[in-house]
Amino acid sequence: MGVGVEFLKGHGTENDFVVLPDPDGVLDLTEARVRALCDRRRGLGADGVLRVVRPDFGPWFMDYRNADGSIAEMCGNGVRVFSKYLVDAGLAAAGEFTIGTRAGERHVVVHDDGTVTADMGRVLVTGTGTATVGGSAFSGVAVDVGNPHLACVTEVPVAELDLKLPPGHDPVQFPHGVNVEFVNVLDDGALRMRVHERGVGETRSCGTGTVASVASWLYGSGRRTGKATVDVPGGQVSVVIEEDGSTLTGPAVLPARGELDQAWWDALGD
């Protein structure tokens, strides 16, 4: 590469990210720069930014930022894309290894077919709540997957919902915002989901959101463990929830790489 800032573009079931290799942690990744990178008209366009950092101790760290520049604890689709980058770049061997996130260390397996299985940690159902869309109320289950979710299983076809605006929620229950999922049950072990992510808007997929959706469906069925496929607008993933943890399996694709113009990057730091 030349003198500009190296980047890659990746996606997991069309939840897309700008990947910034920064092993020495020298990039000043401000909110303004994140917002510009993720803007689909004045930047590269993405749902978030994955900065690749190597700490002094421990595994490669996924510094994840939402499209509005805010810092997020965890991103299931991002973990898969991040892991695929490490293997493609020769920074990790295909197979099983560990990466760091703000929600703790996550074990991943990069498979030969291009899919990645990510350890999503323990899933905690923390209560129930209500989301509102267009004046209609939807009962949901509050789920902690390292970040907060309100997953609403509904008989209303999710394709009919208008998710241009953030769904209403109880700000006392979710003082730092919440990802809201709307879920249809297609069959036993088969779900369909749409999601509005805090700090981003509606996305084509949300990895932690698919895990939360399966947890909500299981909770409503009187179960705490189980597995399901989840259809999202960007494709399909598989989720397994056990007593002491959960996994998410799905594709990870890195279709492009290049250089950000240094003058453009520098101007955003003024």
C-alpha positions, -999 to +999 in steps of 0.1 A: +000+000+000+010+036-004+009+065+021-029+066+026-049+048+053-054+012+045-090-001+046-110-032+036-148-035+031-165-065+045-199-079+054-216-107+073-251-114+058-249-079+044-243-062+077-214-042+064-182-027+079-151-007+071-121-026+084-091-005+095-059-025+101-041-006+129-019-031+146+001-004+165-029+016+175-018+048+159-050+058+141-070+086+158-104+071+151-127+101+160-165+101+159-163+125+129-141+101+110-163+071+118-194+090+107-178+101+075-165+066+067-199+050+073-218+077+053-230+061+021-227+094+001-196+111+014-176+081+025-173+044+019-207+035+034-211+010+063-230+000+093-199+003+114-161+004+117-139-025+128-104-013+139-079-041+141-055-035+171-029-057+186-026-050+224+007-054+243-008-085+258-037-108+247-054-115+214-061-092+185-087-067+197-119-057+177-124-020+184-160-017+171-178+016+164-214+022+153-221+043+122-228+073+144-194+071+160-205+056+193-186+028+208-203-006+210-195-036+232-200-064+207-211-072+172-217-108+161-214-101+123-184-079+130-166-107+149-170-130+119-157-103+094-129-094+118-118-131+121-119-136+084-097-106+079-071-120+104-069-153+085-068-137+051-040-113+063-019-141+077-024-128+112-041-159+124-043-195+111-076-209+099-094-229+125-100-219+161-085-189+178-095-161+202-102-124+197-108-096+222-139-074+223-153-050+249-177-077+259-148-100+267-127-125+248-146-145+220-135-178+206-140-182+168-136-209+142-129-199+106-141-228+084-128-238+050-161-229+034-158-192+043-183-194+072-172-184+107-186-197+140-183-172+168-186-177+205-213-152+216-209-157+253-236-164+279-271-151+269-290-135+298-327-128+297-331-098+320-369-092+318-396-081+295-404-048+278-424-031+251-413-015+218-436+008+198-437+012+160-462+035+143-483+037+174-485-001+178-470-018+209-450-050+207-442-071+237-406-082+239-380-100+259-349-080+272-318-100+264-281-092+272-257-106+246-229-084+257-250-055+245-287-048+251-316-061+230-354-061+231-365-090+209-402-090+201-417-122+187-449-112+168-475-126+144-474-093+125-453-100+094-420-083+100-418-073+063-447-049+069-431-029+097-418+006+090-384+008+108-372+040+093-374+056+128-361+041+160-388+020+178-400+035+210-387+019+243-385+026+280-355+048+285-354+039+322-351+002+313-325+009+285-307+041+295-280+036+269-303+027+241-312-007+228-312-029+197-348-039+188-357-070+170-390-081+155-393-118+150-417-142+131-417-179+139-416-198+106-414-232+120-399-249+151-363-239+149-368-214+120-372-177+125-373-145+105-360-112+119-357-075+112-337-052+134-332-016+143-298-011+157-290+017+182-267+042+167-271+028+132-308+023+121-322-007+104-295-030+091-296-060+068-285-082+097-274-081+133-254-110+148-261-104+185-297-096+174-302-130+159-289-146+192-313-124+212-342-134+188-336-171+194-333-165+232-367-146+231-383-174+211-370-200+235-381-180+265-416-177+251-416-215+246-406-222+281-371-232+272-336-218+280-316-238+255-320-247+218-310-239+183-326-222+153-318-207+119-326-170+115-335-155+082-325-118+079-328-095+049-291-102+042-292-140+044-293-167+070-274-176+101-275-204+126-277-199+164-271-224+193-279-213+228-267-235+258-268-230+295-233-215+297-229-199+263-240-195+227-226-196+191-234-179+159-225-193+125-227-175+092-207-162+062-180-135+062-170-117+030-143-092+023-150-080-013-127-049-015-096-032-002-079+000-008-065+033+006-083+063+021-070+096+008-047+110+034-058+146+029-095+135+033-087+117+065-066+145+079-092+171+072-117+152+093-094+155+123-095+193+123 
